[in-house]
Amino acid sequence: MITIPKNIQELVSYKPGKPVSQIIEELDLKESAILWNNENNLGPSPKVLEHVQSVLVTSHKYPDPTSHELCERIAALNNCTAENVTVDNGSESVFDCVFRAFFEKDNELLTCDGTFVAVYIWAKSNKVEVARIPLARGYQFDVDRLVQSVTPQTKAIYVANPNNPTGAMISQGELDHLVESVPDDVLIIVDEAYYEYARAITDDYPDSFAMRKSNVLTLRTFSKAYGIAGIRVGYALGDPRLIEALRKVKMTFAPSNLAQAAAIGALDDPDHMHKSVMLNKSALQQFYTALHDAELKYIPSYGNFVMIDLGTEDLAKAFTENMLKKGVFIRHLRAFGLPNCVRISTGTSEENELFTRKLLGT
């Protein structure tokens, strides 16, 4: 019998729920709002579809393993060179590469509870121990405690800014404090998956890559504001030495030719991305008003979602199920370690209106 390593045995397989179409049919829903995965329901730019269509005929050939054109485009957007950029099948895949590129035996990852669940999964699958501290008040990363919790075993610190699923943001001052207070041989991974949304919401949102620190690695994605989550493209920005290490361990031909083309198409249409972030900004205000009127406790968000705290797990579960029966798909955050909370993504104007209407019973 083949032995399965203990760390893999202890992982829980991803168990997707029923397909949306099946739920809609079973509940006989006449209208619906799919607001549970932080997707950009506005969809991709038409230029994305054009670029993907144009490279379909080359699908019998391997894609450019260096993603040269895409890396050059990302570099131009961030005032750097392609040596500062690597791309992969979503920023989650980049994060997986971090463990293989930088961690050695007995190294630990330091982070907080209540953040992106894939962080804990990829760490365990790579046999990396995770030192976790509670989130601070306001459901944000506790920067002071992170600094105080660094040990000789700490190889890297992971922070999500803004945090998923809570939506809370780390300020420039807090990020400066983190970077300046830990040894420069500790890698600081800043996950900025909601970068474009956050920048549209506040001028105080910090760009971690702009700090140009040799031990800071910035993760971003095309899955959110650019609207191509299903195509899987993410990237890292950082010191060339870090980027080269990540390139050594990534899959040779990732991302695919279609994914590279899609990302380039997305960058070719900044107006579409701007439309997405402006729709989200107005949707958040719409949600806040409705949640206030419903007397529900919400956390101000810098992403494309809002988290609400129902007080108990039973109330959070019941709220989620009740909204589903009304056609509004939202996420109970038990799997994120926040069983009292639910997360509602913003959607199209029609979906946002449906959520607020069903929430208030109007």
C-alpha positions in Angstrom: 0.0 0.0 0.0 1.3 3.5 -0.9 1.9 5.6 2.1 0.2 9.0 2.1 2.3 11.6 4.0 0.7 12.8 7.3 0.5 16.4 6.2 -1.5 15.4 3.1 -3.8 13.0 5.0 -4.7 15.9 7.4 -5.7 18.2 4.6 -9.4 18.4 3.8 -10.2 18.0 0.1 -12.1 20.9 -1.5 -15.7 19.9 -1.7 -17.6 22.2 -4.0 -21.3 22.8 -3.3 -24.0 22.2 -5.8 -23.7 24.1 -9.1 -25.5 27.4 -9.1 -27.8 26.3 -11.9 -28.9 23.3 -9.8 -29.6 25.4 -6.8 -31.6 27.9 -8.8 -33.7 25.0 -10.3 -34.2 23.3 -6.9 -35.3 26.5 -5.2 -37.3 27.6 -8.2 -35.6 31.0 -8.1 -37.0 33.6 -10.5 -34.1 36.0 -9.9 -30.6 35.6 -8.4 -27.5 37.4 -7.4 -24.3 35.4 -7.3 -22.3 37.2 -4.6 -20.2 34.5 -2.8 -16.8 34.3 -4.5 -15.5 37.9 -4.8 -15.7 37.6 -8.6 -16.0 40.6 -10.9 -19.5 40.0 -12.2 -19.1 42.7 -14.8 -17.0 40.2 -16.6 -13.9 40.6 -18.8 -13.2 43.4 -21.2 -14.2 42.7 -24.9 -10.5 43.1 -25.6 -9.8 40.0 -23.5 -12.1 38.0 -25.6 -10.5 39.4 -28.8 -7.0 38.5 -27.6 -7.9 35.0 -26.5 -9.6 34.4 -29.9 -6.6 35.6 -31.8 -4.3 33.0 -30.1 -6.6 30.0 -30.2 -5.0 29.0 -33.5 -1.6 28.6 -31.8 -2.9 26.3 -29.1 -1.0 23.3 -30.6 2.2 25.1 -29.6 3.6 25.6 -26.1 3.2 29.1 -24.7 6.1 31.5 -24.1 7.7 30.1 -20.9 9.0 33.5 -19.9 5.6 35.3 -20.6 7.9 38.0 -22.0 5.3 40.4 -23.4 3.0 40.1 -20.4 5.9 40.6 -17.9 7.0 43.7 -19.9 3.5 45.1 -19.8 3.2 44.5 -16.0 6.7 46.1 -15.5 5.7 49.2 -17.5 2.6 49.5 -15.3 4.7 49.4 -12.1 7.7 51.5 -13.2 10.2 48.6 -13.1 11.8 46.1 -15.4 10.7 42.5 -16.3 13.3 41.2 -13.9 11.0 42.4 -11.1 8.0 40.3 -12.4 7.0 36.7 -12.6 3.6 35.4 -13.6 1.7 32.1 -12.9 -1.7 30.5 -12.8 -3.1 33.0 -10.4 -1.4 34.6 -7.4 -2.3 31.5 -5.4 0.1 29.5 -7.6 2.8 32.1 -7.1 2.3 31.7 -3.3 2.7 27.9 -3.6 6.0 28.6 -5.4 7.1 30.7 -2.4 7.2 27.7 -0.2 9.3 25.7 -2.6 11.7 28.6 -3.4 12.4 29.9 0.0 11.5 27.6 2.9 13.8 25.0 4.4 13.3 22.5 7.2 12.1 24.0 10.5 11.2 27.3 8.9 7.9 28.8 9.8 5.4 31.1 8.2 4.0 33.8 10.5 0.5 35.2 9.8 -2.9 35.8 11.4 -6.1 33.8 11.8 -9.0 34.8 9.6 -7.3 35.4 6.3 -7.2 33.7 2.9 -7.6 30.0 3.6 -5.3 28.9 0.8 -2.4 30.2 2.9 -2.8 27.5 5.5 -3.5 24.8 2.8 -0.4 25.5 0.8 1.8 25.7 3.9 0.6 22.4 5.1 0.9 20.7 1.7 4.6 21.9 1.6 5.2 20.7 5.2 5.6 24.3 6.5 4.5 25.1 10.0 2.3 28.2 10.4 2.5 30.4 13.5 -0.9 32.2 13.8 -2.0 35.1 15.9 -5.5 36.5 16.3 -6.7 39.4 14.1 -6.7 42.8 15.8 -9.8 44.9 16.6 -11.6 45.7 13.4 -10.7 42.3 11.9 -7.4 43.5 10.5 -3.9 42.2 10.7 -2.3 42.9 14.1 1.0 44.4 12.9 2.4 45.0 16.4 1.9 41.4 17.5 3.3 40.1 14.2 6.5 42.1 14.9 6.6 40.8 18.4 6.0 37.2 17.3 9.0 36.9 15.0 11.4 34.1 16.1 14.6 32.6 14.6 12.3 30.0 12.8 10.3 32.8 11.0 11.2 32.6 7.4 8.3 34.7 6.1 5.3 36.8 7.2 2.1 36.8 5.2 -0.3 39.7 5.2 -3.2 40.3 2.9 -3.9 43.9 2.2 -6.8 44.4 2.2 -7.6 41.2 4.0 -9.9 38.5 2.5 -12.5 37.9 3.9 -12.7 40.8 6.4 -12.0 43.7 4.0 -9.8 45.5 6.5 -6.7 47.4 5.4 -3.2 47.9 6.7 -2.1 51.6 6.5 1.1 52.8 5.0 2.4 53.6 8.6 1.6 50.1 9.7 3.3 48.5 6.7 6.3 50.7 7.2 6.4 49.6 10.9 6.3 46.0 9.9 9.0 46.2 7.2 11.3 48.3 9.4 10.9 46.3 12.5 11.7 42.7 11.4 15.1 41.4 10.3 15.8 41.8 6.6 16.3 38.1 6.3 12.5 37.6 6.9 10.5 37.6 3.7 7.4 39.8 3.9 4.7 38.6 1.5 2.0 41.2 0.9 -1.0 39.8 -0.9 -2.6 42.7 -2.8 -5.3 40.7 -4.7 -7.7 43.6 -4.3 -5.1 46.3 -5.2 -7.1 48.1 -7.9 -10.3 48.2 -5.8 -8.5 49.5 -2.7 -6.7 52.3 -4.7 -10.1 53.5 -6.0 -11.6 53.6 -2.5 -8.8 55.5 -0.6 -5.7 57.5 -1.4 -4.1 56.1 1.8 -3.8 52.5 0.4 -0.1 51.5 0.5 1.6 50.0 -2.6 4.1 47.6 -1.0 6.1 47.2 -4.2 6.7 50.9 -4.4 8.7 50.6 -1.1 11.4 48.7 -3.2 12.5 46.6 -0.3 14.7 43.6 -1.0 12.7 41.4 1.4 9.2 42.4 0.3 7.3 40.3 -2.2 4.0 41.7 -3.6 1.3 39.4 -5.0 -1.4 40.6 -7.4 -3.9 39.1 -9.7 -6.0 39.5 -12.8 -8.8 37.5 -11.1 -10.6 40.5 -9.4 -10.8 43.9 -11.0 -9.7 42.7 -14.4 -12.5 40.1 -14.4 -10.7 37.0 -15.6 -10.8 34.7 -12.5 -11.6 31.7 -14.6 -8.6 32.1 -16.8 -6.1 32.1 -13.9 -3.3 34.7 -14.1 -1.5 36.2 -11.2 1.9 37.7 -10.6 4.6 38.7 -8.1 6.6 41.9 -8.0 9.9 42.1 -6.1 13.6 42.2 -6.0 15.1 40.4 -9.0 16.8 37.9 -6.7 13.4 36.8 -5.2 11.8 36.7 -8.6 14.5 34.6 -10.1 14.1 32.0 -7.3 10.3 31.9 -8.0 10.9 31.4 -11.7 13.1 28.4 -11.0 10.3 26.4 -9.3 7.3 27.4 -11.3 5.8 25.2 -14.0 7.7 25.7 -17.2 4.8 26.7 -19.4 2.5 28.5 -16.9 0.4 30.4 -17.5 -1.1 29.2 -20.8 -1.1 31.0 -24.1 -4.7 31.8 -23.7 -4.1 33.2 -20.2 -1.2 35.3 -21.3 -3.3 36.7 -24.1 -6.2 37.4 -21.8 -4.1 39.3 -19.3 -2.6 41.4 -22.1 -6.1 42.1 -23.4 -7.2 43.2 -19.9 -4.3 45.6 -19.7 -5.3 47.0 -23.1 -8.6 48.2 -21.7 -8.0 50.4 -18.6 -11.4 52.0 -19.1 -13.1 48.6 -18.4 -11.1 48.1 -15.2 -11.9 51.6 -14.1 -15.6 50.9 -14.7 -15.3 47.8 -12.5 -13.7 49.6 -9.6 -16.1 52.5 -9.8 -19.1 50.1 -9.8 -17.7 48.4 -6.8 -17.1 51.7 -5.0 -20.7 52.7 -5.4 -21.9 49.2 -4.5 -20.1 49.3 -1.2 -21.9 52.5 -0.3 -25.2 51.0 -1.3 -24.5 47.9 0.9 -23.4 50.0 3.9 -26.7 52.0 3.7 -28.8 48.8 3.5 -26.8 47.0 6.3 -27.1 50.1 8.5 -30.9 50.2 7.9 -31.1 46.5 8.7 -29.1 47.1 11.9 -26.4 44.7 11.0 -22.7 45.1 12.1 -20.4 45.4 9.0 -16.7 46.0 8.6 -15.8 48.8 6.2 -14.1 47.2 3.2 -11.3 48.0 0.8 -12.1 45.1 -1.5 -15.1 44.1 -3.6 -17.0 42.5 -0.7 -18.4 43.3 2.7 -18.2 41.2 5.8 -20.9 41.3 8.5 -20.7 39.9 12.0 -24.0 38.2 13.1 -22.8 37.5 16.6 -23.1 33.7 16.6 -22.5 30.8 14.2 -26.1 29.8 14.2 -27.3 33.3 13.2 -24.7 33.5 10.5 -25.6 30.2 9.1 -29.4 31.0 9.2 -28.8 34.4 7.5 -26.8 32.7 4.7 -29.5 30.1 4.2 -32.3 32.7 4.3 -30.6 34.9 1.7 -30.1 31.8 -0.5 -33.8 31.1 -0.5 -34.3 34.6 -1.7 -31.9 34.1 -4.5 -28.9 35.8 -3.0 -25.8 33.6 -2.9 -23.4 34.8 -0.1 -20.6 33.1 1.9 -20.7 31.8 5.4 -17.2 32.2 6.7 -16.9 29.1 9.0 -14.2 27.7 6.8 -12.2 30.9 7.2 -12.3 30.5 11.0 -14.9 33.3 11.3 -18.0 31.2 12.0 -20.0 34.2 13.3 -19.6 36.1 10.0 -20.7 36.1 6.4 -19.2 37.8 3.3 -21.2 39.5 0.5 -19.4 40.3 -2.7 -20.5 43.2 -4.9 -22.0 42.3 -8.3 -23.7 44.0 -11.2 -26.0 46.9 -10.6 -29.0 44.5 -10.9 -27.5 42.0 -8.4 -26.6 44.7 -5.9 -30.2 46.0 -6.1 -31.6 42.5 -5.5 -29.4 42.0 -2.5 -30.4 45.2 -0.8 -34.1 44.7 -1.7 -34.1 41.1 -0.3 -32.1 42.2 2.8 -34.6 44.9 3.7 -37.7 42.9 2.6 -38.8 45.6 0.1 
